[in-house]
Amino acid sequence: MSRLAAVLALLVLALGVPARAAPEPGTGFRRGLGVHTMLNWARTNPERTAYLPAPFDGPSYDLPEATIRNVAAAGFDFVRLTVDPGPFLQLDGAARDALDRHLAATVRRFLAAGLAVLVNLHPNSQVAAYDPVRWLVSTEDPTYRAFLTLVGRTARVLAAIGSPAVAFEPLNEPPYGYDSGSVRRWQAMCEAMHAEARAAAPDMLLVLTGARGGSRQGLLALDPAPFRASRVRFSFHYYEPYAFTHQGVSAENGDAASWRYFSGMPYPAGSVPAALVLDGVAAAVAAAPGLDPLARRRALSQARERASAYLATRFGPADIARAFDEIRDWAVRHGIGPERVLLGEFGATRTYGRYRASDPVSYEAWLSDTREAAERRGFAWAFWALGGTGGMALVSEDGATSLDRGTVRALGLRTETP
């Protein structure tokens, strides 16, 4: 027995209280939280053609220890740490080695707080050369080949930490899989990424996803047979229906162009009179800046049409249940236990600060129904996200260390944090 253990044992006997083991990071990866601000959206040159040598330096990439403590105290047992692979692909020499050290140090910060860590390579489009839409077009694309090397190198860095509470997800939301050819291409790419990671880290938990943006449809199209003997979990993301989960989000094309005018959209979809919802949409269009009269009339017509279409669906808990049953049935068909399925992202915009999105009652109901649907089927989950821009956030306000009580409550966790 160590000197510290002996002292603790004497204190327990003296005070008459039961002994408790020192907190250690869990390895269950059951209740997770996306962290998207520490190692993503890296610093670039003004032209956004290249990353700077220290791409994650600066206060915007820091996360206060108080926030991490509050996350652990709420009852999350892991974080899904997103990592922009662009700088890791571009930089070399000392700057590149520094990135590996920075990644490992960030992982250790969460481990020290008692949180397991799922590291996720999570590309974005800010530097065109590293936009995955460009380099996932072919298994022979040079950037894809370089990415495979990065997968192996990252797996080695994570394995060297030496903790069973570290896992690795090689790629977030592949932007393909909407046709049979790209489904087959993603299957081959996924197998290659798995092979690279497994060669570097034979025992590490890996998380794999289907294509089609990592959606449930993408996972249903994935053949898990090549990974049957590997320590793997299978992930899908769920944001349905988007008219509800993406209220207030600015987008340019199709149905998404109307999201910016949506707020107070009800869940379940038929739980509020349609006239009240459509009046709110009309008010948002009327208040939108920069629209000429013709553009405003078109925006109003489209937004009312798409809001009406959502309301007509009467989307509710049964729809979520049916979607999750599809994943459960896929797992059963392939002999995959439910504990190996991860709802890797789910979340919705909420109204706080400068964001105008869902009302609190509908927001909490959708989160609770989605989380409970996962848990009833034995799936693990990871809420999106701790913080960042866009209105999907666990923190009470942008930049705050405290957590939003309604979100924590809907996730079935502890609302009384230090």
C-alpha positions as CSV (number, residue, x, y, z in Angstrom):
1,M,0.0,0.0,0.0
2,S,1.4,3.5,-0.9
3,R,1.9,6.1,1.8
4,L,-1.1,8.2,0.3
5,A,-3.3,5.1,0.3
6,A,-2.4,4.3,3.9
7,V,-3.2,7.9,5.0
8,L,-6.5,7.8,3.2
9,A,-7.4,4.5,4.9
10,L,-6.6,5.9,8.3
11,L,-8.8,8.9,7.6
12,V,-11.6,6.7,6.6
13,L,-11.4,4.7,9.8
14,A,-11.1,7.8,11.9
15,L,-14.1,9.6,10.2
16,G,-16.3,6.5,9.8
17,V,-17.1,7.2,6.2
18,P,-16.9,4.8,3.3
19,A,-13.8,4.9,1.1
20,R,-14.2,6.2,-2.5
21,A,-11.7,5.5,-5.2
22,A,-10.0,8.4,-6.8
23,P,-11.8,9.5,-10.0
24,E,-10.4,8.0,-13.2
25,P,-11.5,8.5,-16.8
26,G,-14.3,6.1,-17.7
27,T,-13.9,3.8,-20.7
28,G,-17.6,3.2,-21.4
29,F,-18.0,6.1,-23.8
30,R,-21.7,6.2,-23.0
31,R,-22.6,9.9,-22.5
32,G,-20.6,12.3,-24.7
33,L,-20.2,15.9,-25.7
34,G,-18.8,17.4,-28.9
35,V,-15.9,19.8,-28.3
36,H,-15.5,21.8,-31.6
37,T,-13.6,24.9,-30.6
38,M,-10.1,23.8,-29.4
39,L,-8.6,22.1,-32.4
40,N,-10.9,23.2,-35.3
41,W,-11.3,26.1,-37.6
42,A,-7.6,26.8,-37.5
43,R,-5.9,30.1,-38.1
44,T,-5.1,30.8,-41.8
45,N,-3.5,33.5,-43.9
46,P,-5.8,36.3,-45.0
47,E,-6.5,34.6,-48.4
48,R,-7.5,31.4,-46.7
49,T,-5.1,29.4,-48.9
50,A,-2.8,28.1,-46.2
51,Y,-2.7,27.5,-42.4
52,L,-0.4,29.5,-40.1
53,P,2.5,27.6,-38.4
54,A,0.7,27.7,-35.0
55,P,-2.8,27.2,-36.2
56,F,-4.5,26.7,-32.8
57,D,-2.8,29.5,-30.8
58,G,-4.9,32.2,-29.3
59,P,-7.7,32.7,-26.7
60,S,-10.5,31.5,-29.1
61,Y,-9.0,28.0,-28.9
62,D,-8.7,27.9,-25.1
63,L,-11.2,26.1,-22.9
64,P,-11.3,27.2,-19.2
65,E,-10.7,24.5,-16.6
66,A,-14.0,25.6,-15.0
67,T,-15.9,24.5,-18.1
68,I,-14.3,21.1,-18.1
69,R,-15.0,20.6,-14.4
70,N,-18.7,21.5,-15.0
71,V,-18.9,19.1,-17.9
72,A,-17.6,16.2,-15.8
73,A,-19.7,17.2,-12.8
74,A,-22.9,17.1,-14.9
75,G,-22.2,13.4,-15.6
76,F,-20.7,13.3,-19.1
77,D,-18.2,10.5,-19.3
78,F,-16.4,11.4,-22.6
79,V,-15.8,14.2,-25.0
80,R,-15.8,13.9,-28.8
81,L,-12.8,16.2,-29.6
82,T,-12.9,17.4,-33.2
83,V,-9.6,18.0,-35.0
84,D,-9.2,19.9,-38.3
85,P,-6.9,17.7,-40.3
86,G,-5.9,20.5,-42.7
87,P,-3.0,21.9,-40.7
88,F,-1.8,18.3,-39.9
89,L,-1.7,17.7,-43.7
90,Q,-0.1,20.9,-44.7
91,L,2.5,21.6,-42.1
92,D,5.8,19.7,-41.8
93,G,9.0,19.7,-39.7
94,A,9.0,21.2,-36.3
95,A,5.6,22.9,-36.8
96,R,4.0,19.5,-37.6
97,D,5.6,17.8,-34.6
98,A,4.3,20.6,-32.4
99,L,0.7,19.8,-33.6
100,D,1.1,16.2,-32.4
101,R,2.3,17.4,-29.0
102,H,-0.6,19.9,-28.8
103,L,-3.1,17.2,-29.6
104,A,-1.7,14.8,-27.0
105,A,-1.6,17.6,-24.4
106,T,-5.3,18.5,-25.1
107,V,-6.3,14.8,-24.7
108,R,-4.5,14.6,-21.4
109,R,-6.3,17.7,-20.1
110,F,-9.6,15.9,-20.4
111,L,-8.3,12.6,-19.1
112,A,-7.1,14.5,-16.0
113,A,-10.6,15.7,-15.4
114,G,-12.0,12.2,-15.5
115,L,-13.3,12.3,-19.0
116,A,-12.6,9.8,-21.8
117,V,-11.7,11.2,-25.2
118,L,-12.9,10.3,-28.7
119,V,-10.6,12.1,-31.1
120,N,-12.4,12.8,-34.4
121,L,-10.7,14.0,-37.6
122,H,-13.2,16.6,-38.7
123,P,-12.4,18.5,-41.9
124,N,-14.0,21.7,-43.0
125,S,-14.0,23.9,-46.1
126,Q,-12.1,27.0,-45.0
127,V,-9.0,26.1,-47.0
128,A,-10.2,24.8,-50.3
129,A,-7.3,22.3,-50.8
130,Y,-8.4,20.4,-47.7
131,D,-12.1,20.5,-48.3
132,P,-13.1,16.8,-48.2
133,V,-15.5,17.3,-51.1
134,R,-12.4,17.7,-53.2
135,W,-10.2,14.9,-51.9
136,L,-12.7,12.2,-51.2
137,V,-13.5,11.9,-54.9
138,S,-11.1,9.0,-55.4
139,T,-9.1,6.3,-53.5
140,E,-6.1,7.5,-55.5
141,D,-6.4,11.2,-54.9
142,P,-3.1,12.5,-53.5
143,T,-4.7,14.3,-50.5
144,Y,-6.7,11.2,-49.6
145,R,-3.5,9.1,-49.7
146,A,-1.8,11.7,-47.4
147,F,-4.9,11.6,-45.2
148,L,-4.5,7.8,-44.8
149,T,-0.9,8.4,-43.6
150,L,-2.3,11.0,-41.2
151,V,-4.8,8.5,-39.8
152,G,-2.0,6.1,-39.0
153,R,0.2,8.8,-37.5
154,T,-2.6,10.1,-35.3
155,A,-3.5,6.6,-34.1
156,R,0.2,6.2,-33.0
157,V,0.1,9.5,-31.2
158,L,-3.1,8.6,-29.3
159,A,-1.9,5.0,-28.6
160,A,1.3,6.5,-27.0
161,I,-0.8,8.2,-24.4
162,G,-1.4,4.7,-23.0
163,S,-4.9,5.1,-21.8
164,P,-7.9,2.8,-22.5
165,A,-10.0,6.0,-22.2
166,V,-8.8,7.3,-25.6
167,A,-10.6,6.3,-28.8
168,F,-10.2,7.4,-32.4
169,E,-12.8,8.3,-35.2
170,P,-10.9,8.7,-38.5
171,L,-13.4,10.9,-40.3
172,N,-16.5,12.9,-39.7
173,E,-19.5,13.0,-42.0
174,P,-18.2,11.8,-45.4
175,P,-19.9,14.0,-47.9
176,Y,-20.7,11.2,-50.3
177,G,-22.9,8.1,-50.5
178,Y,-25.9,9.3,-52.3
179,D,-25.5,6.8,-55.1
180,S,-24.3,3.2,-55.4
181,G,-20.9,4.2,-56.8
182,S,-19.9,6.5,-54.0
183,V,-21.3,4.1,-51.4
184,R,-18.9,1.5,-52.7
185,R,-16.1,4.1,-52.8
186,W,-16.7,5.0,-49.2
187,Q,-16.7,1.3,-48.1
188,A,-13.3,0.9,-49.6
189,M,-12.0,4.2,-48.0
190,C,-13.5,3.2,-44.7
191,E,-11.7,-0.1,-44.8
192,A,-8.4,1.5,-45.7
193,M,-8.7,4.0,-42.8
194,H,-9.6,1.3,-40.4
195,A,-6.5,-0.7,-41.6
196,E,-4.2,2.3,-41.1
197,A,-5.5,3.0,-37.6
198,R,-5.5,-0.6,-36.6
199,A,-1.9,-1.2,-37.7
200,A,-0.8,1.7,-35.6
201,A,-3.0,1.0,-32.6
202,P,-4.0,-2.7,-32.4
203,D,-6.2,-2.4,-29.3
204,M,-7.6,1.1,-29.5
205,L,-11.3,1.6,-29.7
206,L,-12.2,2.9,-33.2
207,V,-15.4,4.6,-34.3
208,L,-16.5,4.2,-37.9
209,T,-19.4,5.8,-39.8
210,G,-21.3,5.4,-43.0
211,A,-21.2,8.0,-45.8
212,R,-24.0,10.3,-46.7
213,G,-22.9,12.9,-44.2
214,G,-22.6,10.3,-41.4
215,S,-26.4,10.0,-41.3
216,R,-28.4,6.9,-40.4
217,Q,-29.0,6.3,-44.1
218,G,-25.2,6.2,-44.5
219,L,-24.7,3.8,-41.7
220,L,-27.5,1.5,-43.1
221,A,-25.6,1.3,-46.4
222,L,-22.3,0.4,-44.6
223,D,-21.2,-3.3,-44.7
224,P,-19.7,-3.9,-41.2
225,A,-18.4,-7.4,-42.0
226,P,-14.8,-6.4,-42.5
227,F,-14.7,-4.9,-39.0
228,R,-16.4,-7.8,-37.2
229,A,-13.3,-8.9,-35.3
230,S,-12.1,-5.4,-34.5
231,R,-12.7,-3.3,-31.5
232,V,-15.1,-0.9,-33.3
233,R,-18.2,1.1,-32.7
234,F,-20.5,2.3,-35.4
235,S,-21.7,5.9,-35.5
236,F,-24.6,7.8,-37.0
237,H,-25.7,11.4,-36.7
238,Y,-29.3,12.5,-36.1
239,Y,-30.8,16.0,-36.7
240,E,-34.2,15.2,-38.0
241,P,-36.3,17.2,-38.8
242,Y,-33.9,19.9,-40.0
243,A,-36.7,22.5,-40.0
244,F,-36.8,22.1,-36.3
245,T,-33.1,21.4,-35.3
246,H,-31.7,24.1,-37.6
247,Q,-34.0,27.0,-36.8
248,G,-32.2,30.4,-37.4
249,V,-29.3,28.9,-39.2
250,S,-28.2,30.8,-42.4
251,A,-27.9,28.7,-45.5
252,E,-28.1,29.4,-49.2
253,N,-29.8,26.6,-51.1
254,G,-33.1,24.7,-51.3
255,D,-35.2,24.2,-48.2
256,A,-32.2,25.3,-46.0
257,A,-32.5,28.8,-47.3
258,S,-35.7,29.3,-45.2
259,W,-34.2,28.1,-41.9
260,R,-32.9,31.6,-41.1
261,Y,-36.6,32.8,-40.8
262,F,-37.6,30.0,-38.5
263,S,-38.0,30.3,-34.8
264,G,-40.4,29.0,-32.3
265,M,-41.1,25.9,-34.5
266,P,-43.0,23.5,-32.3
267,Y,-42.1,19.9,-31.4
268,P,-44.1,17.8,-31.8
269,A,-44.9,19.5,-35.1
270,G,-48.7,19.8,-34.5
271,S,-48.5,21.0,-30.9
272,V,-49.0,24.7,-31.7
273,P,-51.6,26.3,-33.9
274,A,-50.1,26.7,-37.4
275,A,-51.3,30.4,-37.6
276,L,-49.1,31.3,-34.7
277,V,-46.0,29.7,-36.2
278,L,-46.6,31.2,-39.7
279,D,-47.1,34.7,-38.1
280,G,-43.7,34.3,-36.5
281,V,-42.1,33.3,-39.9
282,A,-43.7,36.4,-41.6
283,A,-42.4,38.7,-38.9
284,A,-38.9,37.3,-39.3
285,V,-38.9,37.8,-43.0
286,A,-40.3,41.4,-42.6
287,A,-37.4,42.2,-40.2
288,A,-34.7,40.7,-42.4
289,P,-32.2,43.3,-43.6
290,G,-31.0,43.6,-47.2
291,L,-33.9,42.3,-49.1
292,D,-35.5,44.3,-51.9
293,P,-39.3,44.0,-52.2
294,L,-39.3,41.2,-54.7
295,A,-36.8,39.2,-52.8
296,R,-38.8,39.7,-49.6
297,R,-42.0,38.4,-51.2
298,R,-40.2,35.4,-52.5
299,A,-38.6,34.7,-49.2
300,L,-41.9,35.0,-47.4
301,S,-43.6,32.6,-49.8
302,Q,-40.9,30.0,-49.6
303,A,-40.5,30.2,-45.8
304,R,-44.3,29.9,-45.3
305,E,-44.5,27.0,-47.7
306,R,-41.6,25.1,-46.0
307,A,-42.8,25.9,-42.5
308,S,-46.3,24.6,-43.4
309,A,-44.8,21.5,-44.8
310,Y,-43.0,20.8,-41.5
311,L,-46.2,21.4,-39.5
312,A,-48.1,19.1,-41.8
313,T,-45.8,16.2,-41.0
314,R,-46.9,16.3,-37.3
315,F,-43.4,15.0,-36.6
316,G,-43.1,13.6,-33.0
317,P,-41.6,10.9,-30.8
318,A,-42.9,8.0,-32.9
319,D,-40.9,9.3,-35.9
320,I,-37.7,9.3,-33.9
321,A,-38.5,5.8,-32.6
322,R,-38.9,4.5,-36.2
323,A,-35.6,6.0,-37.3
324,F,-33.7,4.5,-34.3
325,D,-35.5,1.1,-34.9
326,E,-33.9,1.1,-38.4
327,I,-30.5,1.3,-36.8
328,R,-31.3,-1.3,-34.2
329,D,-32.5,-3.7,-36.9
330,W,-29.4,-3.1,-39.0
331,A,-27.3,-3.9,-36.0
332,V,-29.3,-7.1,-35.3
333,R,-29.0,-8.3,-38.9
334,H,-25.2,-7.9,-38.7
335,G,-24.8,-9.4,-35.3
336,I,-23.7,-6.1,-33.7
337,G,-24.6,-5.6,-30.1
338,P,-26.4,-2.3,-29.3
339,E,-23.5,-1.2,-27.0
340,R,-21.4,-0.9,-30.2
341,V,-23.7,1.7,-31.7
342,L,-23.0,5.4,-31.1
343,L,-25.4,8.3,-31.8
344,G,-22.3,10.4,-32.6
345,E,-24.1,13.8,-32.9
346,F,-27.5,15.2,-32.1
347,G,-28.6,18.6,-31.1
348,A,-30.8,21.6,-32.0
349,T,-30.4,25.3,-32.0
350,R,-31.9,27.1,-29.0
351,T,-32.9,30.6,-28.1
352,Y,-30.2,32.5,-26.2
353,G,-28.0,35.5,-26.6
354,R,-28.1,36.6,-30.2
355,Y,-29.8,33.4,-31.4
356,R,-33.5,33.1,-32.0
357,A,-34.5,29.4,-32.5
358,S,-36.6,26.8,-30.7
359,D,-38.7,27.6,-27.7
360,P,-37.5,26.0,-24.4
361,V,-40.3,23.5,-24.1
362,S,-40.0,22.1,-27.7
363,Y,-36.2,22.2,-27.5
364,E,-36.1,20.1,-24.3
365,A,-38.7,17.7,-25.5
366,W,-36.9,17.0,-28.8
367,L,-33.6,16.5,-27.0
368,S,-35.1,14.3,-24.3
369,D,-37.0,12.1,-26.8
370,T,-33.9,11.7,-29.0
371,R,-31.6,10.8,-26.1
372,E,-34.2,8.4,-24.5
373,A,-34.7,6.7,-27.9
374,A,-31.0,6.0,-28.0
375,E,-30.8,4.8,-24.5
376,R,-33.8,2.5,-24.7
377,R,-32.1,0.7,-27.6
378,G,-28.7,0.5,-25.7
379,F,-27.0,3.1,-27.9
380,A,-24.4,5.5,-26.5
381,W,-24.7,9.2,-27.5
382,A,-22.7,12.4,-27.9
383,F,-24.5,15.8,-27.8
384,W,-23.5,18.5,-30.2
385,A,-21.9,20.6,-28.9
386,L,-20.2,22.3,-25.9
387,G,-20.0,25.7,-27.6
388,G,-19.2,27.6,-30.7
389,T,-21.1,29.7,-33.1
390,G,-24.4,28.7,-34.6
391,G,-26.7,28.4,-31.6
392,M,-26.2,24.7,-30.7
393,A,-24.4,24.9,-27.4
394,L,-24.4,23.4,-23.9
395,V,-22.8,26.4,-22.3
396,S,-25.4,28.9,-21.0
397,E,-24.1,31.7,-23.2
398,D,-21.3,32.0,-25.7
399,G,-18.0,32.2,-23.8
400,A,-19.6,31.1,-20.5
401,T,-18.2,28.4,-18.2
402,S,-21.7,27.5,-16.8
403,L,-24.0,25.0,-18.5
404,D,-27.5,25.5,-19.8
405,R,-29.7,23.9,-17.2
406,G,-32.5,23.0,-19.7
407,T,-30.1,21.2,-22.0
408,V,-28.5,19.3,-19.1
409,R,-31.9,18.4,-17.8
410,A,-33.1,17.1,-21.2
411,L,-29.9,15.0,-21.4
412,G,-30.8,13.3,-18.1
413,L,-27.7,14.6,-16.4
414,R,-27.1,16.6,-13.2
415,T,-28.2,20.2,-13.3
416,E,-26.5,21.1,-10.0
417,T,-22.9,21.7,-11.0
418,P,-20.2,23.6,-9.0
